[in-house]
Amino acid sequence: LVEKGASFAEDAKSRMTEISNGSVKVSQAIAFVSKALNEQEGALEAISSGVENIKGHAEQNALAARENEEIAKGLESLAEQLRNSVSRFKI
């Protein structure tokens, strides 16, 4: 009976060691996942910042295009006026 009890105690000790080792591995895996998530968060923030930067440039380009269109229309009008003025002269 004592031998059986000692055997059970030894078996319990072995199982507790396995559980302890398993929990260490789980803790390490959790730490690894946490670190990876933090790295991904940093990368996502950088990507988000880059997208915002691109958006700002696109908005500036759209505004510049509208301004250029207005300038082109004004130049076209001036060119037409110049053609009309010059057409009165004979060479």
URWOZI-V353908 format. One line per field, one symbol per residue. psi: psi as a letter, one per 20 degrees, with the letter a starting at -180 (. if undefined). A space follows every 10 residues. Layout:
psi = ???
This chain:
psi = ggggghgggg gggghhgggg hghggggggg gggggghggh ggghgggggg gggggghggg ggghggghgg gggghgghgg ggggghihqp .
